[in-house]
């Protein structure tokens, strides 16, 4: 249990895309995600190409920090962190793996459905 009375959930076993498996991460009550979180996930999944494109300038800037800008096309969508309230206006994130290998992960953070920052974990 987290300090806020919720549990950390992870779902990835059955969600496979042509490019790999997507992990979904969220805080929720013991009985699982709220309807709002499920709706947020569906919205992200249905709009993932548009959302990914909107994050590209931020992703590219972060790749430049590591002289990896030529690898932008190698990013593969690999995860989503849902907001606790399931609202797209609240902070949530999309993660991208650098290539098919277990490489670096770039996470684009969204607020109001707009990317704001990107982190780089290798």
SEKETOR-49159 format. One record per atom (N, C-alpha, C): residue in three letters; y, x, z. Coordinates in steps of 0.1 Angstrom, whole numbers, padded with zeros to 4 digits, always signed. Layout:
% SEKETOR-49159
ALAYXZ...
% end
This chain:
% SEKETOR-49159
UNK-0012+0008+0000UNK+0000+0000+0000UNK+0012+0009+0000UNK+0022+0005-0008UNK+0035+0012-0009UNK+0043+0008+0003UNK+0054+0015+0006UNK+0063+0012+0017UNK+0070-0002+0015UNK+0070-0007+0003UNK+0077-0020+0001UNK+0067-0032+0002UNK+0055-0029+0007UNK+0045-0040+0008UNK+0038-0044-0005UNK+0039-0035-0015UNK+0032-0038-0027UNK+0021-0027-0029UNK+0013-0028-0039UNK+0003-0019-0043UNK+0006-0013-0056UNK+0002+0000-0058UNK+0003+0006-0071UNK-0009+0003-0080UNK-0007-0003-0091UNK-0017-0007-0100UNK-0017+0001-0113UNK-0028+0003-0119UNK-0029+0010-0132UNK-0040+0003-0140UNK-0036+0000-0153UNK-0045-0006-0162UNK-0045+0001-0175UNK-0057+0006-0179UNK-0057+0013-0192UNK-0071+0013-0198UNK-0081+0009-0191UNK-0095+0009-0196UNK-0097+0003-0210UNK-0092-0009-0212UNK-0095-0017-0224UNK-0083-0018-0234UNK-0072-0012-0231UNK-0061-0013-0240UNK-0060-0001-0249UNK-0066-0002-0260UNK-0068+0009-0270UNK-0060+0005-0282UNK-0052+0014-0287UNK-0044+0013-0299UNK-0050+0022-0310UNK-0045+0021-0322UNK-0050+0031-0333UNK-0048+0045-0329UNK-0037+0048-0321UNK-0034+0061-0318UNK-0039+0066-0304UNK-0045+0057-0296UNK-0050+0061-0283UNK-0049+0050-0273UNK-0052+0053-0261UNK-0052+0044-0250UNK-0038+0043-0243UNK-0034+0031-0240UNK-0021+0030-0233UNK-0024+0027-0218UNK-0017+0034-0210UNK-0018+0032-0195UNK-0006+0023-0191UNK-0009+0013-0183UNK+0001+0004-0177UNK+0002+0006-0162UNK+0014+0009-0157UNK+0015+0012-0143UNK+0026+0003-0137UNK+0023-0003-0125UNK+0032-0012-0119UNK+0029-0014-0104UNK+0039-0018-0097UNK+0038-0022-0083UNK+0036-0037-0083UNK+0027-0042-0075UNK+0025-0056-0074UNK+0017-0059-0061UNK+0016-0072-0058UNK+0009-0077-0047UNK-0006-0074-0049UNK-0014-0076-0039UNK-0028-0073-0039UNK-0035-0081-0050UNK-0030-0092-0053UNK-0037-0101-0064UNK-0033-0097-0078UNK-0025-0086-0080UNK-0022-0082-0093UNK-0008-0085-0098UNK-0006-0083-0111UNK+0008-0085-0117UNK+0013-0099-0116UNK+0026-0101-0115UNK+0032-0114-0116UNK+0032-0119-0130UNK+0034-0131-0132UNK+0036-0137-0146UNK+0047-0130-0153UNK+0058-0127-0146UNK+0070-0120-0152UNK+0066-0106-0157UNK+0057-0099-0149UNK+0053-0085-0153UNK+0044-0086-0165UNK+0035-0096-0166UNK+0027-0098-0178UNK+0036-0101-0190UNK+0046-0110-0188UNK+0055-0113-0199UNK+0063-0101-0204UNK+0067-0092-0194UNK+0074-0080-0198UNK+0065-0071-0206UNK+0052-0070-0201UNK+0043-0061-0209UNK+0041-0066-0223UNK+0039-0079-0224UNK+0038-0085-0238UNK+0050-0082-0247UNK+0062-0084-0241UNK+0074-0081-0248UNK+0075-0067-0253UNK+0072-0057-0243UNK+0072-0043-0247UNK+0062-0040-0258UNK+0050-0046-0256UNK+0039-0043-0266UNK+0043-0049-0280UNK+0049-0061-0280UNK+0053-0067-0293UNK+0064-0059-0299UNK+0073-0053-0291UNK+0085-0046-0296UNK+0084-0031-0295UNK+0072-0026-0293UNK+0071-0011-0291UNK+0076-0003-0302UNK+0075-0007-0314UNK+0081+0002-0325UNK+0096+0003-0324UNK+0102-0009-0322UNK+0117-0009-0321UNK+0122-0002-0309UNK+0115-0004-0298UNK+0118+0003-0285UNK+0117+0018-0286UNK+0106+0022-0293UNK+0103+0036-0295UNK+0114+0043-0303UNK+0118+0035-0314UNK+0128+0040-0323UNK+0142+0042-0315UNK+0144+0032-0307UNK+0157+0032-0299UNK+0157+0044-0290UNK+0146+0049-0285UNK+0145+0060-0276UNK+0145+0074-0283UNK+0143+0074-0296UNK+0142+0086-0304UNK+0153+0096-0302UNK+0166+0092-0302UNK+0177+0101-0300UNK+0175+0108-0286UNK+0172+0101-0276UNK+0170+0107-0262UNK+0158+0116-0262UNK+0147+0112-0269UNK+0135+0120-0269UNK+0138+0133-0277UNK+0145+0132-0288UNK+0148+0144-0296UNK+0157+0154-0288UNK+0166+0148-0281UNK+0175+0157-0272UNK+0167+0164-0262UNK+0157+0158-0256UNK+0149+0164-0246UNK+0139+0174-0252UNK+0134+0171-0264UNK+0126+0181-0271UNK+0134+0193-0274UNK+0146+0192-0278UNK+0155+0203-0281UNK+0156+0213-0269UNK+0156+0207-0257UNK+0157+0215-0245UNK+0146+0225-0244UNK+0135+0222-0251UNK+0123+0231-0250UNK+0120+0237-0264UNK+0130+0236-0273UNK+0128+0241-0287UNK+0116+0235-0294UNK+0114+0222-0292UNK+0102+0214-0297UNK+0107+0203-0306UNK+0119+0203-0311UNK+0124+0192-0319UNK+0116+0189-0331UNK+0109+0199-0336UNK+0101+0197-0348UNK+0088+0188-0345UNK+0086+0186-0332UNK+0074+0179-0328UNK+0076+0164-0325UNK+0088+0159-0328UNK+0092+0145-0326UNK+0081+0136-0332UNK+0077+0139-0344UNK+0067+0130-0351UNK+0053+0131-0345UNK+0051+0140-0335UNK+0038+0142-0329UNK+0037+0133-0316UNK+0048+0127-0312UNK+0048+0119-0300UNK+0039+0106-0302UNK+0030+0104-0292UNK+0021+0092-0293UNK+0024+0084-0280UNK+0027+0071-0282UNK+0029+0062-0271UNK+0017+0062-0262UNK+0019+0065-0249UNK+0007+0066-0240UNK+0008+0058-0227UNK+0020+0053-0224UNK+0021+0046-0211UNK+0033+0037-0210UNK+0032+0028-0200UNK+0044+0019-0197UNK+0044+0018-0182UNK+0056+0019-0176UNK+0058+0016-0162UNK+0067+0003-0161UNK+0060-0008-0156UNK+0067-0021-0156UNK+0076-0022-0144UNK+0087-0029-0145UNK+0096-0031-0134UNK+0089-0040-0124UNK+0092-0038-0111UNK+0086-0046-0100UNK+0088-0061-0102UNK+0100-0065-0107UNK+0103-0079-0108UNK+0100-0085-0122UNK+0095-0076-0131UNK+0091-0081-0144UNK+0103-0084-0153UNK+0114-0080-0150UNK+0126-0083-0158UNK+0130-0071-0167UNK+0132-0074-0180UNK+0135-0063-0189UNK+0148-0056-0186UNK+0157-0063-0179UNK+0170-0058-0175UNK+0169-0048-0164UNK+0158-0049-0156UNK+0156-0039-0145UNK+0150-0026-0151UNK+0150-0015-0144UNK+0144-0003-0149UNK+0129-0004-0151UNK+0125+0001-0163UNK+0111+0003-0167UNK+0110+0015-0176UNK+0098+0019-0180UNK+0097+0031-0188UNK+0086+0030-0198UNK+0087+0039-0208UNK+0077+0041-0218UNK+0074+0056-0218UNK+0061+0060-0218UNK+0057+0074-0219UNK+0051+0077-0232UNK+0054+0090-0237UNK+0049+0094-0249UNK+0042+0108-0247UNK+0030+0109-0252UNK+0023+0122-0251UNK+0026+0130-0264UNK+0028+0143-0262UNK+0031+0152-0273UNK+0018+0157-0279UNK+0015+0150-0290UNK+0002+0152-0297UNK-0010+0146-0291UNK-0021+0147-0298UNK-0033+0141-0294UNK-0040+0148-0282UNK-0037+0161-0281UNK-0042+0169-0270UNK-0036+0165-0257UNK-0041+0169-0246UNK-0035+0165-0233UNK-0023+0174-0231UNK-0013+0171-0238UNK-0001+0180-0237UNK+0010+0174-0228UNK+0022+0177-0231UNK+0034+0173-0223UNK+0036+0158-0225UNK+0042+0152-0215UNK+0045+0138-0215UNK+0060+0136-0214UNK+0066+0129-0223UNK+0080+0125-0222UNK+0081+0111-0218UNK+0089+0108-0208UNK+0091+0094-0204UNK+0105+0090-0206UNK+0106+0079-0214UNK+0119+0073-0217UNK+0122+0061-0207UNK+0133+0062-0200UNK+0136+0052-0190UNK+0146+0042-0196UNK+0143+0029-0194UNK+0151+0018-0200UNK+0158+0010-0189UNK+0170+0005-0191UNK+0177-0004-0183UNK+0183-0014-0192UNK+0182-0027-0190UNK+0187-0037-0199UNK+0181-0036-0213UNK+0169-0031-0213UNK+0162-0029-0226UNK+0167-0018-0234UNK+0175-0009-0229UNK+0181+0002-0236UNK+0177+0015-0230UNK+0173+0025-0238UNK+0169+0038-0232UNK+0181+0045-0226UNK+0179+0051-0214UNK+0191+0058-0207UNK+0188+0073-0206UNK+0176+0076-0202UNK+0173+0091-0200UNK+0158+0093-0203UNK+0155+0106-0204UNK+0141+0110-0207UNK+0137+0121-0198UNK+0125+0121-0192UNK+0120+0132-0185UNK+0109+0139-0193UNK+0107+0152-0189UNK+0097+0160-0196UNK+0087+0166-0186UNK+0075+0162-0187UNK+0065+0168-0177UNK+0054+0175-0186UNK+0052+0188-0182UNK+0041+0195-0190UNK+0029+0198-0181
% end
